[in-house]
Amino acid sequence: MNSVENRLVIVVRADPVICGHSVEARNLAETALERGFDEVRIVTWPIDKLQASGLPLKPLDSVLPYSPGIFVDRPAPVGDYKVLDGRHLAGVTGRLIELFTDGVPTVCLSLYLTPHTLAVSDAVRAAWGTGLPVNVTTIAEAVGSDVTNVVRTAVNEGRFGAAAHILSSYLSQDYCVAVSEYTRQLIITEAELVDQHHGTRYAAQCRERITISYPAIDADSYLHLDESVTDDVLTARGLERDGYILFLSRLTAAKGVDDLIAGYALSAASQDKILVIAGRGPQSEALQAIAAASPLADRIRFLDDVGDAEKPYLMSGCAAFVLPSKPRPEFVETFGIALAEKMLAGGGPVITTVTGGIGEAVGDHALIIPVEDPQAIAEAIDRAILETTAEERRDWADRAREYAMQFDRRNVFDRMFAPLRDSAEVPHQ
């Protein structure tokens, strides 16, 4: 007899992938146990598949363990070489069917519409087809890049079937959420284009059904940091409190690190503040080459091994945090999780753009700069470090933290699951 009375399944690109939504999945999983779920299953991809994908990955030994009651399923591929890429998706879908038909009331949350919501949609349909009892409620979270990478590409290329597959699967879920109002509007806009070309009615459904669920952040990891631990972490890295300007995110073209390197060299603050660029990604080698050609090359440091446990302390200790994101065809910042994390950690002011959904992440609590403008970056760095008092920076940090608390994992979880709790589809505390 199965002793599990209720389960949450999360389908996502989980750790060790460097992605705010892999962290979000972890945070929602931990909160689910606090909120009465007996078991959480994170269904994701085999490690060797992730390593071969080109995705930026954390060092495996830096990945934090999950709490007891959270299990990570990495289904093996199904079929032989003739099935090509579908082998791993078949493994994920098959595992979901097993979880949906074992008699346990289940809520299934998919992050990224493709391929995860597609897999959930197929699994639900197949589960009902088995004739076995099925008690599953589905939530699909659109993170934005899945729309720009797939739906928009399909629309631009006139591939109606691919766009229809994603939108129909998304709308087939019991609850549809997006990580920001920007993302919601992005989906509606693309749905309108599909409707205009093909006579479908996706946009009206999206407008009516999609609600906002901001990414879930574990505020506990960023609040009330031990000052002595912060000093130890910085000392181990050869850093001093307020002695460095920090970038911490994936190293991709859309993050604007090239602009930051140029802007840092133009700033007066660069005379006594070093620039720390922390992260991994496909632009790592190119950015290191750009930094090496900078007149301040000896004052720019790259860190490619920062783990989740160290990140809050690096954020808390910096003189300023800069994320000069810019829109790219392949990626637009649909929220800005690293910015909200930094606001929770405290430390120096945040400097960023209002690309995509960043404005929702920072509110009025950041220095806003234009995209692709190194001179503006330099001026913002100098304002944040040289033209403000310590008291002003502390007040700024306090107000920023208060704003960012809305993104704490418990607040996000409770808002996301409130409609299900009202209809008795999830456990009550």
C-alpha positions in Angstrom: 0.0 0.0 0.0 1.4 3.4 -1.0 1.9 5.5 2.2 2.2 8.7 0.2 -1.1 10.7 0.4 -0.2 13.7 -1.8 2.7 14.4 -4.1 4.1 17.4 -6.0 5.9 16.6 -9.3 8.2 19.3 -10.8 9.4 18.8 -14.4 12.4 21.1 -15.0 16.0 21.4 -16.0 17.2 20.8 -12.4 20.6 21.1 -10.8 23.4 21.2 -11.8 22.1 23.5 -14.5 23.0 27.1 -13.9 19.6 28.7 -14.3 17.3 30.7 -12.0 14.5 28.3 -12.6 16.5 25.2 -11.5 16.9 27.1 -8.2 13.2 28.0 -8.3 12.3 24.3 -8.6 14.4 23.5 -5.6 12.8 26.3 -3.6 9.3 25.3 -4.5 10.1 21.6 -3.6 11.4 22.6 -0.2 8.3 24.8 0.5 6.0 22.0 -0.7 7.2 19.8 2.2 6.6 22.7 4.7 3.1 23.1 3.2 2.0 19.6 3.7 3.0 17.5 0.7 4.3 14.1 1.7 6.6 13.7 -1.3 8.2 15.8 -4.1 9.5 14.3 -7.3 11.8 16.4 -9.5 11.7 14.8 -12.9 14.7 16.0 -15.0 17.4 14.9 -17.4 20.4 12.5 -16.9 23.6 14.1 -15.9 25.5 12.9 -19.0 22.8 14.4 -21.2 23.1 17.7 -19.5 26.9 17.6 -19.8 26.6 17.0 -23.5 24.0 19.7 -24.1 26.3 22.7 -23.8 24.2 24.2 -20.9 26.2 25.9 -18.2 26.5 23.6 -15.2 27.7 24.0 -11.7 30.5 21.8 -10.4 28.7 18.6 -9.2 30.3 18.8 -5.8 28.9 22.3 -5.2 25.2 21.2 -5.6 23.5 21.4 -2.3 21.5 18.3 -1.1 17.7 18.3 -1.0 15.7 17.7 2.1 14.4 14.1 2.9 11.2 13.6 1.0 12.5 15.2 -2.2 13.6 12.8 -4.9 15.3 13.5 -8.2 14.3 11.2 -11.0 16.5 11.2 -14.1 14.8 8.6 -16.4 17.0 6.7 -18.8 16.4 7.1 -22.5 13.8 4.8 -24.1 14.6 3.0 -27.4 17.8 2.7 -29.5 19.8 5.1 -31.6 17.1 5.1 -34.4 14.8 7.2 -32.1 17.3 10.1 -32.1 16.5 12.9 -29.6 13.1 11.6 -28.7 14.7 8.8 -26.5 15.2 11.1 -23.5 11.9 12.8 -23.8 10.2 9.4 -24.0 12.0 8.5 -20.7 10.7 11.6 -19.0 7.1 11.1 -20.3 7.1 7.5 -19.3 8.2 8.3 -15.8 5.4 10.9 -15.5 2.8 8.3 -16.7 4.0 6.0 -13.9 3.7 8.8 -11.3 0.2 9.8 -12.6 -1.2 6.2 -12.4 0.1 4.9 -9.1 -2.9 6.1 -7.1 -1.3 9.1 -5.3 -3.1 12.4 -5.7 -0.5 14.5 -7.5 0.1 18.1 -8.5 2.5 18.4 -11.5 4.3 21.7 -12.1 6.2 22.1 -15.4 8.8 24.9 -15.8 9.5 25.7 -19.5 6.7 24.9 -21.9 9.0 23.0 -24.2 9.8 20.3 -23.7 8.5 19.9 -20.2 4.8 21.0 -20.5 4.7 19.1 -23.8 5.8 16.0 -21.9 3.2 16.6 -19.1 0.4 17.1 -21.6 1.3 13.8 -23.4 1.7 12.0 -20.1 -1.7 13.1 -18.8 -3.4 12.0 -22.0 -1.6 8.6 -21.9 -2.3 8.1 -18.2 -6.1 8.5 -18.8 -5.8 6.1 -21.7 -4.5 3.3 -19.4 -7.9 3.0 -17.7 -6.2 3.3 -14.3 -7.3 5.8 -11.7 -5.7 9.2 -12.4 -5.8 12.1 -9.9 -3.5 14.8 -11.2 -3.7 18.6 -11.3 -1.3 20.4 -13.7 0.3 23.8 -13.6 2.5 25.1 -16.5 4.9 27.9 -15.8 6.1 29.9 -18.9 9.5 31.4 -18.2 9.7 33.5 -21.3 12.8 32.1 -23.1 10.7 29.1 -24.1 8.4 31.6 -25.9 11.2 33.6 -27.6 13.2 30.5 -28.5 10.4 28.3 -29.8 7.0 30.0 -30.3 8.4 33.2 -31.8 10.7 31.3 -34.0 7.9 29.1 -35.2 5.7 32.2 -35.9 8.5 33.9 -37.8 9.2 30.9 -39.9 5.6 30.2 -40.7 5.6 26.9 -38.8 2.1 26.9 -37.5 2.1 23.3 -36.3 5.1 23.9 -33.9 3.5 27.0 -32.4 0.1 25.3 -32.1 1.6 22.3 -30.4 3.1 24.5 -27.6 0.2 26.9 -27.2 -2.4 24.0 -27.1 -0.3 22.0 -24.6 0.1 25.1 -22.4 -3.7 25.8 -22.4 -4.5 22.2 -21.8 -3.1 22.5 -18.3 -5.3 23.1 -15.4 -3.5 26.3 -14.4 -1.3 28.5 -16.7 1.2 30.9 -15.1 4.0 33.2 -16.4 7.0 34.4 -14.4 6.2 38.1 -15.1 3.7 40.4 -16.6 6.2 41.0 -19.4 6.2 37.2 -20.1 2.4 37.1 -20.0 2.2 39.9 -22.6 4.9 38.2 -24.7 2.8 35.0 -24.9 -0.3 36.9 -25.8 1.4 38.9 -28.5 2.8 35.7 -30.1 -0.6 34.0 -29.8 -2.2 37.0 -31.6 0.2 36.6 -34.5 -0.7 32.9 -34.7 -4.4 33.8 -34.6 -4.0 36.4 -37.4 -2.3 34.0 -39.7 -4.3 30.9 -39.1 -7.7 31.9 -37.6 -7.1 30.3 -34.3 -8.3 31.7 -30.9 -5.3 31.3 -28.7 -4.8 34.9 -27.7 -8.2 35.3 -26.0 -7.6 32.1 -24.0 -4.2 33.3 -23.0 -5.4 36.7 -21.9 -8.2 35.1 -19.8 -6.2 32.2 -18.2 -2.6 33.2 -17.7 -1.8 34.6 -14.2 1.5 35.9 -12.8 3.7 33.8 -10.5 7.1 35.4 -9.9 10.1 33.1 -9.5 10.5 31.6 -6.0 13.6 32.6 -4.1 14.8 31.1 -0.8 15.1 34.4 1.1 16.4 32.5 4.2 19.7 32.0 2.3 20.1 35.7 1.9 18.9 37.2 5.1 20.7 37.7 8.4 24.1 36.6 7.0 26.8 36.0 9.6 29.3 38.9 9.2 32.2 36.6 10.2 31.2 34.1 7.6 31.0 36.8 5.0 34.5 37.9 5.9 35.8 34.3 5.7 34.2 33.8 2.3 35.7 37.0 0.9 39.1 36.3 2.4 39.2 32.9 0.8 38.6 34.6 -2.5 41.2 37.3 -1.9 38.4 39.9 -1.7 37.6 42.7 0.7 34.2 43.9 1.8 33.1 46.8 -0.5 36.3 46.3 -2.5 34.8 44.9 -5.7 32.1 45.4 -8.2 30.2 42.2 -8.9 28.5 40.5 -11.8 27.0 37.1 -11.0 25.0 35.3 -13.7 25.3 33.2 -16.8 28.0 34.3 -19.2 25.9 34.8 -22.4 25.7 37.6 -24.9 22.4 38.9 -23.5 23.9 39.6 -20.1 25.9 42.6 -21.3 29.2 41.6 -19.7 31.1 43.1 -22.6 29.5 46.4 -21.9 30.3 46.1 -18.2 34.0 45.5 -18.9 34.1 48.6 -21.1 32.1 50.6 -18.6 34.3 49.5 -15.7 37.4 50.8 -17.5 35.8 54.2 -17.9 34.8 54.5 -14.2 36.7 56.5 -11.6 35.8 53.8 -9.1 38.0 51.3 -11.0 41.0 53.0 -9.4 40.4 51.1 -6.1 37.6 48.6 -6.9 38.2 45.4 -8.8 35.6 43.8 -11.1 34.6 40.3 -10.3 32.7 38.4 -13.0 31.2 35.2 -11.6 29.5 32.6 -13.7 29.8 30.1 -16.5 28.4 30.0 -20.0 29.0 29.9 -23.7 30.6 33.4 -23.8 33.2 32.6 -21.1 36.3 32.4 -23.4 35.2 35.4 -25.5 34.6 37.5 -22.4 37.9 36.6 -20.9 39.6 37.7 -24.2 37.8 41.0 -24.0 38.9 41.5 -20.4 42.5 40.6 -21.3 42.5 43.4 -23.9 41.1 45.9 -21.4 43.6 48.6 -20.1 42.5 47.3 -16.6 42.9 43.6 -17.4 44.9 43.1 -14.1 41.9 44.4 -12.1 39.3 42.0 -13.7 38.8 38.6 -12.1 36.7 35.7 -13.4 35.2 33.1 -11.0 33.7 30.0 -12.6 33.2 27.8 -9.5 30.8 29.8 -7.3 28.3 27.5 -5.6 24.9 28.3 -4.2 26.1 28.4 -0.6 28.8 31.1 -1.4 26.7 33.3 -3.7 24.8 35.3 -0.9 28.0 36.3 0.8 29.6 37.5 -2.5 26.5 39.5 -3.2 26.4 41.0 0.3 30.0 42.0 0.3 30.1 43.9 -3.0 30.3 47.6 -3.5 27.9 47.5 -6.4 26.1 44.7 -8.4 25.8 45.2 -12.1 23.7 43.3 -14.6 23.5 45.2 -17.8 21.2 42.8 -19.7 20.3 43.6 -23.3 17.6 42.0 -25.6 18.9 39.4 -28.0 17.0 37.4 -30.6 17.7 34.2 -28.7 17.1 35.6 -25.2 15.4 38.4 -23.3 15.6 38.7 -19.5 12.0 37.9 -18.5 12.5 38.6 -14.8 16.0 38.9 -13.3 16.3 36.4 -10.5 19.9 37.3 -9.7 18.8 40.9 -9.1 16.1 39.9 -6.6 18.6 37.6 -4.8 21.1 40.5 -4.6 18.4 42.8 -3.2 17.7 40.2 -0.5 21.4 39.8 0.4 22.0 43.5 0.9 25.4 45.1 0.0 26.0 47.8 -2.5 23.4 49.2 -5.0 22.1 47.3 -8.0 22.8 48.7 -11.5 20.8 47.3 -14.4 18.6 47.9 -17.4 14.9 47.7 -17.8 15.1 45.0 -20.5 12.1 42.6 -20.5 10.8 41.9 -17.0 13.7 43.4 -15.0 11.5 46.3 -14.0 9.2 44.0 -12.1 12.2 42.4 -10.3 13.7 45.6 -9.1 10.9 48.1 -8.8 12.3 51.5 -7.9 15.3 50.1 -6.1 18.0 50.0 -8.8 20.1 52.5 -10.8 18.7 52.1 -14.3 20.9 52.5 -17.3 20.3 52.2 -21.1 21.3 49.0 -22.8 24.7 48.8 -24.6 26.0 52.0 -23.0 29.4 51.6 -21.3 29.6 55.3 -20.5 26.2 55.1 -18.6 27.5 52.0 -16.7 30.6 54.0 -15.7 28.5 56.9 -14.5 26.2 54.6 -12.5 29.1 52.8 -10.9 30.6 56.1 -9.8 27.3 57.3 -8.5 26.7 54.1 -6.6 30.1 54.0 -5.0 31.6 57.5 -5.0 28.6 59.8 -4.8 26.5 58.2 -2.0 27.2 57.9 1.7 27.3 54.7 3.6 24.0 55.7 5.3 22.3 56.3 2.0 23.5 52.9 0.7 22.2 51.1 3.8 18.8 52.8 3.5 18.7 51.9 -0.2 19.6 48.2 0.7 16.9 48.1 3.4 14.1 49.3 1.0 15.3 47.0 -1.7 15.2 44.0 0.6 11.7 44.9 1.7 10.5 45.0 -1.9 12.2 41.7 -2.8 10.6 39.8 0.1 7.5 39.3 -2.1 9.6 36.8 -4.1 10.4 34.6 -1.1 9.6 31.0 -1.8 6.8 30.8 0.8 5.0 33.8 -0.5 5.3 32.7 -4.1 4.2 29.1 -3.3 1.2 30.2 -1.3 0.0 32.6 -4.1 0.6 29.9 -6.8 -1.2 27.2 -4.9 -4.0 29.3 -3.4 -6.5 28.4 -6.2 -5.8 24.7 -5.8 -6.1 24.9 -2.0 -9.4 26.7 -2.3 -10.7 23.8 -4.4 -9.1 21.2 -2.1 -6.7 19.9 -4.7 -3.7 20.4 -2.4 -3.2 19.7 1.3 -4.0 22.4 3.9 -1.5 23.2 6.6 
